[in-house]
């Protein structure tokens, strides 16, 4: 996992198992899409795409239950499609 500075530049990389499983988000930089957490007494920034934040940072204002759903499996590339954690249901 890459630990970043407040500009999004990599400071160092650490094994993800060395990071706490749950850490409160201290700050969120919407412009750079970074979250600040405390790791071993030090405040660091993480790319929000590399962590799971509960509740989600981005909630889509769509009526998900009314959207057309794809088949459970795509027969051509063996992928599944869903609306994701940010979909407000």
JOVENWO-V634921 format. One line per field, one symbol per residue. burial: b if it has 16 or more other ideal C-beta (glycine too) atoms within 10 Angstrom, else e. A space follows every 10 residues. Layout:
BEGIN
burial->???
END
This chain:
BEGIN
burial->bebbeeeeee eeeeeeeebe eeeeeeeeee eeebbbbeee eeebbbbbee eeeeeeeeee eeeeeeeeee eeeeeeeeee eeeeeebee
END
